């Protein structure tokens, strides 16, 4: 039996004609706003406006570097800095040139500001891939429903009928923070079609889904396309797929916890002591570690590895997508200060290299590391080095692992591609019904797999 699936043609924001059109319109508006004007305008106010733009770009760059939102292996596109500078310049032109401008130039000045800001925003989106389509922006701004989203009443009614729906269901959940005390936002659960086939529901496997350091719990669904991926997978396996739980590791949009317990909150305890028991009791999923996995992107990749090696009694498989070697909120000293209040011992307790060394032999733990590359001749980036190092350390300790390199940037489209590639292995490793077991990639595969020795 094959379940139906419908595709929609989206208006893309990460490439195509729309970003180019916005840049062209912004450039025309700004050039029109500037004009030639008089000598004082050209020698005093135009340079001053350019200085405003340069200062804005420099301040933004400084903030991004100090907050460790980027590094040399994941540079922002040049167009981002250009349009940030031009946005500041547009504001300067509007303010300094208003009095001397005719009405039509004033109109151009007013238009140049939002168009330049929009061009900068599209440059930022090109870097992160956060909003792949215009529809994803609209649903985020309007708090529109997520793919497959429904409510508890509908789920209860569907479960009583025991009829296999064509797609899975996404439901928002308010998970108590009784064990952790970690203040978090609403989280989400995906129930595959097969969850409805019996009452009580089958004890399906579960995968915890973790996003990046600047995040919402819905990011994997909006930016990462995880619901389309898992629905396709379920459709190919008679409705069977793991239950997915989209967690909140940060509590707020820009609280980079690295999923540790520390000065930014007990994120680790929330994920292991609040989320896991809640999902097991509320949705009847398997409580066996052999049926629990964790997937993470960027910061979430570091989290996925950390959770798996620290709690092999809770998780048996992980996918680390472009994660770091250790929890990372700057350099080592900054990370210890920012995440652990200066406590180096607490930092060491969440350092996966030290956790693996302390733990001794692992049994039945496996991991898939995804790393990106832009060109085959480029030197390995930090995440590639980290993945190779961790897999090389994990193998002698009993962790079966592979490092899989795929072309792409450090952005959400790459995360989506990586999750899609690893899902057949992950679902099989977690003993998902009707899903065959497949080994980790080795040798020549459709994606370039590199073992730890490679």
C-alpha positions as CSV (number, residue, x, y, z in Angstrom):
1,X,0.0,0.0,0.0
2,X,1.3,3.5,-0.9
3,X,0.0,6.6,0.8
4,X,-0.9,9.6,-1.4
5,X,1.5,12.6,-1.3
6,X,1.0,16.1,-2.8
7,X,3.8,18.5,-3.9
8,X,3.4,22.3,-4.1
9,X,5.6,24.6,-6.2
10,X,7.0,27.2,-3.8
11,X,8.3,30.7,-4.2
12,X,11.9,30.3,-3.3
13,X,13.8,32.8,-1.2
14,X,17.3,31.3,-1.0
15,X,17.8,31.5,-4.8
16,X,16.0,32.4,-8.0
17,X,14.6,35.6,-9.3
18,X,13.0,37.2,-6.2
19,X,16.2,38.0,-4.2
20,X,17.7,39.5,-7.4
21,X,14.6,41.6,-8.1
22,X,14.6,43.0,-4.6
23,X,18.3,43.9,-4.9
24,X,17.8,45.6,-8.2
25,X,14.8,47.6,-6.9
26,X,16.7,48.6,-3.8
27,X,19.7,49.8,-5.8
28,X,17.5,51.8,-8.2
29,X,15.7,53.5,-5.3
30,X,19.0,54.2,-3.4
31,X,20.7,55.7,-6.5
32,X,17.6,57.8,-7.2
33,X,17.5,59.0,-3.6
34,X,21.2,60.0,-3.6
35,X,21.3,61.9,-6.9
36,X,24.0,64.4,-7.7
37,X,22.6,67.4,-5.8
38,X,25.0,70.2,-4.7
39,X,28.6,70.3,-3.7
40,X,27.9,70.3,0.0
41,X,25.8,67.2,-0.4
42,X,28.6,65.4,-2.3
43,X,31.4,66.4,0.0
44,X,29.7,66.4,3.4
45,X,26.4,64.6,3.7
46,X,26.9,61.8,1.2
47,X,30.2,60.7,2.9
48,X,28.5,61.0,6.3
49,X,25.7,58.7,5.1
50,X,28.3,56.2,3.8
51,X,30.0,56.3,7.2
52,X,26.7,55.5,8.9
53,X,26.4,52.5,6.7
54,X,29.9,51.3,7.3
55,X,29.4,51.7,11.1
56,X,26.3,49.7,11.0
57,X,28.0,46.9,9.1
58,X,31.0,46.9,11.4
59,X,28.7,46.8,14.5
60,X,26.7,43.9,13.1
61,X,29.9,42.0,12.3
62,X,31.3,42.6,15.7
63,X,28.1,41.3,17.4
64,X,28.0,38.2,15.2
65,X,31.6,37.4,16.1
66,X,31.3,38.1,19.8
67,X,28.2,36.0,20.1
68,X,29.9,33.2,18.1
69,X,27.2,33.0,15.6
70,X,29.7,32.4,12.8
71,X,33.3,31.4,12.2
72,X,35.8,31.3,9.4
73,X,34.4,28.0,8.1
74,X,30.9,29.5,7.7
75,X,31.4,33.0,6.5
76,X,28.4,35.2,5.7
77,X,28.0,36.1,2.0
78,X,29.5,39.4,0.9
79,X,26.1,40.6,-0.2
80,X,24.9,40.5,3.4
81,X,27.5,43.0,4.6
82,X,27.0,45.1,1.5
83,X,23.3,45.5,2.0
84,X,23.6,46.1,5.8
85,X,26.0,48.9,4.9
86,X,23.6,50.2,2.2
87,X,20.7,50.0,4.6
88,X,22.5,52.3,7.0
89,X,23.5,54.6,4.1
90,X,19.9,54.7,3.0
91,X,18.9,55.9,6.5
92,X,21.6,58.5,6.4
93,X,20.5,59.7,3.0
94,X,16.9,59.9,4.1
95,X,17.7,62.0,7.2
96,X,20.4,64.3,5.8
97,X,18.9,64.9,2.4
98,X,15.2,65.3,3.2
99,X,15.2,69.1,3.5
100,X,16.9,69.7,0.1
101,X,15.2,67.0,-1.9
102,X,12.2,67.4,-4.2
103,X,9.1,65.3,-3.6
104,X,10.1,62.5,-6.0
105,X,13.5,62.1,-4.5
106,X,12.0,62.1,-1.0
107,X,9.7,59.2,-2.2
108,X,12.8,57.3,-3.5
109,X,14.6,57.9,-0.1
110,X,11.6,56.5,1.8
111,X,11.5,53.5,-0.5
112,X,15.2,52.9,-0.4
113,X,15.3,52.1,3.4
114,X,12.8,49.2,3.5
115,X,14.0,47.8,0.2
116,X,17.6,47.8,1.4
117,X,16.7,46.2,4.7
118,X,14.7,43.6,2.8
119,X,17.8,42.9,0.6
120,X,19.9,42.5,3.7
121,X,17.3,40.2,5.2
122,X,17.4,38.1,2.1
123,X,21.2,38.0,2.3
124,X,20.9,36.8,5.9
125,X,18.4,34.2,4.8
126,X,20.7,33.1,2.0
127,X,23.3,32.4,4.7
128,X,21.1,30.5,7.1
129,X,18.4,29.1,4.8
130,X,16.0,29.8,7.6
131,X,13.1,30.7,5.4
132,X,13.2,28.6,2.2
133,X,10.0,29.9,0.7
134,X,7.8,33.0,0.9
135,X,5.1,30.7,2.3
136,X,7.3,29.8,5.3
137,X,7.7,33.5,6.1
138,X,4.0,34.1,5.9
139,X,3.2,31.2,8.2
140,X,5.9,32.3,10.7
141,X,4.7,36.0,10.7
142,X,1.1,35.1,11.0
143,X,1.7,32.2,13.4
144,X,0.1,30.0,10.7
145,X,-0.3,26.2,11.2
146,X,2.7,23.9,10.7
147,X,2.6,21.1,8.1
148,X,0.2,18.4,9.3
149,X,-0.7,20.4,12.4
150,X,-3.9,19.4,14.2
151,X,-5.3,19.4,17.7
152,X,-5.8,16.9,20.5
153,X,-9.5,16.5,19.9
154,X,-9.0,15.6,16.2
155,X,-6.2,13.1,17.2
156,X,-8.4,11.4,19.7
157,X,-11.3,11.1,17.2
158,X,-8.9,9.7,14.5
159,X,-7.5,7.2,17.0
160,X,-10.9,5.8,17.8
161,X,-11.6,5.1,14.2
162,X,-8.3,3.2,13.7
163,X,-8.1,4.3,10.1
164,X,-4.7,4.9,8.6
165,X,-4.6,8.6,7.5
166,X,-2.7,9.7,4.4
167,X,-0.3,11.8,6.4
168,X,1.0,12.0,9.9
169,X,-0.1,14.6,12.5
170,X,1.7,17.4,14.3
171,X,0.4,18.5,17.7
172,X,1.7,21.2,20.0
173,X,2.4,20.0,23.6
174,X,3.1,21.8,26.8
175,X,5.5,19.6,28.6
176,X,5.8,20.2,32.4
177,X,9.3,21.3,33.6
178,X,8.8,19.5,36.9
179,X,12.2,17.8,36.9
180,X,14.3,20.5,35.3
181,X,12.7,23.8,36.2
182,X,13.8,24.9,32.7
183,X,11.4,27.6,31.3
184,X,10.7,26.6,27.7
185,X,8.4,27.3,24.9
186,X,5.7,25.0,23.4
187,X,7.1,21.9,21.8
188,X,5.7,19.6,19.1
189,X,5.1,15.9,18.4
190,X,4.7,14.2,15.0
191,X,2.7,11.0,15.0
192,X,3.1,8.9,11.9
193,X,0.0,7.4,10.2
194,X,0.6,3.9,11.8
195,X,0.2,5.4,15.3
196,X,-3.5,5.4,14.6
197,X,-3.8,1.7,13.6
198,X,-4.6,0.4,17.1
199,X,-5.8,1.3,20.5
200,X,-3.6,1.6,22.5
201,X,-1.3,2.8,19.8
202,X,1.7,0.7,18.9
203,X,4.9,1.3,20.9
204,X,6.7,3.1,18.1
205,X,10.3,4.3,18.3
206,X,11.0,8.0,18.9
207,X,13.5,10.5,17.6
208,X,14.2,13.8,19.4
209,X,14.8,16.7,17.0
210,X,17.0,19.6,18.0
211,X,17.7,22.8,16.0
212,X,20.5,25.3,16.1
213,X,21.5,27.9,18.7
214,X,19.1,30.6,17.3
215,X,15.9,28.6,17.1
216,X,12.3,27.9,17.7
217,X,11.0,24.4,18.3
218,X,9.2,24.6,15.0
219,X,12.4,25.3,12.9
220,X,12.9,21.7,11.9
221,X,9.4,21.7,10.5
222,X,9.4,25.1,8.8
223,X,13.0,25.6,7.7
224,X,14.2,22.0,7.8
225,X,11.3,20.4,5.9
226,X,11.2,17.5,8.4
227,X,7.5,16.8,8.1
228,X,7.6,16.4,4.3
229,X,10.6,14.1,4.7
230,X,9.0,11.9,7.4
231,X,5.6,11.8,5.6
232,X,7.3,10.6,2.4
233,X,9.2,8.0,4.4
234,X,6.0,6.8,6.1
235,X,4.2,6.7,2.8
236,X,6.9,4.3,1.5
237,X,6.6,2.0,4.6
238,X,2.9,1.4,5.0
239,X,2.5,4.4,7.4
240,X,5.3,3.4,9.7
241,X,8.0,5.9,10.8
242,X,9.4,7.0,14.2
243,X,7.5,9.5,16.3
244,X,9.3,12.8,16.2
245,X,9.5,15.2,19.1
246,X,10.6,18.8,18.3
247,X,12.1,20.1,21.5
248,X,13.1,23.5,22.9
249,X,16.7,23.4,24.1
250,X,17.0,27.2,24.5
251,X,13.8,28.5,26.1
252,X,14.1,31.7,24.0
253,X,15.0,32.5,20.4
254,X,18.7,33.3,21.0
255,X,19.6,31.5,24.3
256,X,22.5,29.2,23.2
257,X,22.4,26.6,25.9
258,X,24.3,23.9,23.9
259,X,21.8,21.5,25.7
260,X,23.8,21.6,29.0
261,X,22.9,22.3,32.6
262,X,24.4,25.6,33.5
263,X,24.0,29.3,34.0
264,X,21.6,29.5,31.0
265,X,19.3,26.9,32.4
266,X,19.0,23.1,32.9
267,X,18.4,22.3,29.3
268,X,19.9,18.8,29.5
269,X,17.6,17.9,32.4
270,X,14.6,19.2,30.5
271,X,15.4,17.0,27.5
272,X,16.1,13.8,29.4
273,X,13.9,14.2,32.5
274,X,10.9,16.2,31.3
275,X,10.6,15.4,27.6
276,X,11.4,11.7,27.5
277,X,9.0,10.5,30.3
278,X,6.2,12.8,29.0
279,X,6.4,11.4,25.4
280,X,6.5,7.8,26.7
281,X,3.5,8.2,29.0
282,X,1.3,10.5,26.7
283,X,1.8,8.7,23.4
284,X,2.6,5.2,24.3
285,X,6.0,5.1,22.5
286,X,8.6,2.5,23.4
287,X,10.6,3.2,26.6
288,X,13.5,1.0,25.4
289,X,16.7,2.9,24.7
290,X,17.1,0.7,21.6
291,X,14.0,2.5,20.2
292,X,15.1,6.1,21.0
293,X,17.3,8.3,18.8
294,X,18.3,12.0,18.6
295,X,18.9,14.2,15.6
296,X,20.5,17.6,15.8
297,X,21.6,20.4,13.4
298,X,24.6,22.7,14.2
299,X,24.4,23.4,17.9
300,X,21.8,20.6,17.9
301,X,24.3,18.2,16.4
302,X,26.6,18.8,19.4
303,X,23.6,18.2,21.6
304,X,22.7,15.0,19.8
305,X,26.1,13.5,20.3
306,X,26.3,14.7,23.9
307,X,23.0,13.2,24.8
308,X,23.8,9.9,23.2
309,X,27.2,9.4,24.8
310,X,26.0,10.7,28.2
311,X,22.8,8.7,28.2
312,X,23.3,5.4,26.4
313,X,20.6,4.0,28.7
314,X,18.2,6.4,27.0
315,X,19.3,6.8,23.4
316,X,20.9,4.2,21.1
317,X,21.4,6.2,17.8
318,X,22.2,9.7,16.9
319,X,22.7,11.9,13.9
320,X,25.1,14.8,14.4
321,X,24.6,17.3,11.5
322,X,27.6,19.7,11.4
323,X,28.0,19.8,15.2
324,X,31.1,21.0,17.0
325,X,33.7,18.9,18.9
326,X,32.5,20.2,22.3
327,X,29.8,22.6,23.5
328,X,30.7,25.9,22.0
329,X,29.7,29.4,23.0
330,X,33.0,31.1,21.9
331,X,36.5,29.9,22.7
332,X,37.0,27.5,25.6
333,X,37.4,30.2,28.2
334,X,34.3,32.0,27.0
335,X,32.3,28.8,26.8
336,X,33.1,27.9,30.4
337,X,32.2,31.4,31.5
338,X,29.1,31.8,29.5
339,X,27.6,28.3,29.9
340,X,28.9,27.2,33.2
341,X,29.6,30.4,35.2
342,X,33.3,29.7,35.1
343,X,33.1,26.1,36.4
344,X,35.6,24.1,34.4
345,X,34.5,20.8,36.1
346,X,31.0,21.3,34.9
347,X,32.3,22.0,31.4
348,X,34.3,18.8,31.5
349,X,31.1,16.8,32.4
350,X,29.5,17.8,29.1
351,X,32.7,17.5,26.9
352,X,31.9,14.5,24.8
353,X,35.5,13.6,24.3
354,X,35.9,13.3,28.1
355,X,32.5,11.6,28.5
356,X,33.5,8.9,26.0
357,X,36.9,8.4,27.7
358,X,35.3,8.1,31.1
359,X,32.4,5.9,30.1
360,X,34.4,2.9,28.8
361,X,32.9,0.4,26.3
362,X,29.5,1.3,24.8
363,X,27.1,-1.3,23.7
364,X,24.5,-0.8,20.9
365,X,25.3,2.9,20.4
366,X,25.6,4.1,16.8
367,X,26.0,7.5,15.2
368,X,25.9,9.2,11.8
369,X,28.0,12.4,11.4
370,X,27.0,14.7,8.6
371,X,29.5,17.3,7.4
372,X,29.3,19.8,4.5
373,X,31.8,20.8,1.9
374,X,31.6,23.5,-0.8
375,X,34.3,22.2,-3.1
376,X,36.1,18.9,-3.1
377,X,39.5,20.6,-3.0
378,X,38.7,22.8,0.0
379,X,40.4,21.9,3.3
380,X,38.2,20.2,6.0
381,X,36.2,22.7,8.0
382,X,35.9,22.6,11.8
383,X,32.9,20.4,11.8
384,X,34.5,17.9,9.6
385,X,37.6,17.7,11.8
386,X,35.3,17.4,14.8
387,X,33.3,14.6,13.3
388,X,36.4,12.6,12.3
389,X,37.9,13.1,15.7
390,X,34.8,12.0,17.6
391,X,34.1,9.0,15.4
392,X,37.8,7.9,15.6
393,X,37.5,8.2,19.4
394,X,34.1,6.5,19.5
395,X,34.9,3.4,17.4
396,X,37.4,1.8,19.9
397,X,34.9,2.6,22.7
398,X,32.2,0.6,21.0
399,X,30.3,3.3,19.1
400,X,29.6,2.3,15.5
401,X,29.8,5.4,13.4
402,X,30.4,7.0,10.0
403,X,31.2,10.5,8.8
404,X,29.2,11.4,5.7
405,X,30.3,14.4,3.6
406,X,27.8,16.0,1.3
407,X,28.1,19.2,-0.8
408,X,26.4,22.2,0.7
409,X,26.7,25.2,3.1
410,X,26.2,25.4,6.8
411,X,22.5,26.2,6.5
412,X,19.0,24.7,6.9
413,X,18.9,23.3,3.3
414,X,21.9,21.2,4.1
415,X,20.4,20.1,7.4
416,X,17.2,19.0,5.5
417,X,19.3,17.1,2.9
418,X,21.3,15.4,5.7
419,X,18.3,14.3,7.6
420,X,16.7,12.9,4.5
421,X,19.8,10.9,3.7
422,X,20.2,9.4,7.2
423,X,16.5,8.7,7.9
424,X,16.4,5.1,6.4
425,X,19.4,4.1,8.5
426,X,18.1,5.8,11.6
427,X,14.6,4.4,11.4
428,X,16.0,0.9,10.8
429,X,18.5,1.2,13.6
430,X,15.6,2.1,16.0
431,X,13.6,-1.0,14.9
432,X,10.8,0.9,13.2
433,X,8.2,-1.7,12.1
434,X,8.2,-2.4,8.3
435,X,11.6,-0.7,7.9
436,X,14.6,-2.8,7.0
437,X,17.9,-2.4,8.8
438,X,20.6,-0.8,6.7
439,X,24.2,-0.4,7.6
440,X,26.1,2.9,8.1
441,X,27.6,4.2,4.9
442,X,31.0,2.8,4.0
443,X,33.0,3.0,0.8
444,X,31.3,4.3,-2.3
445,X,27.7,5.4,-1.7
446,X,25.2,7.9,-3.3
447,X,26.6,10.4,-0.8
448,X,30.4,10.6,-0.2
449,X,30.8,8.6,3.0
450,X,34.1,8.9,4.9
451,X,34.8,6.7,7.8
452,X,36.8,7.9,10.8
453,X,40.0,6.5,9.2
454,X,39.3,8.5,6.0
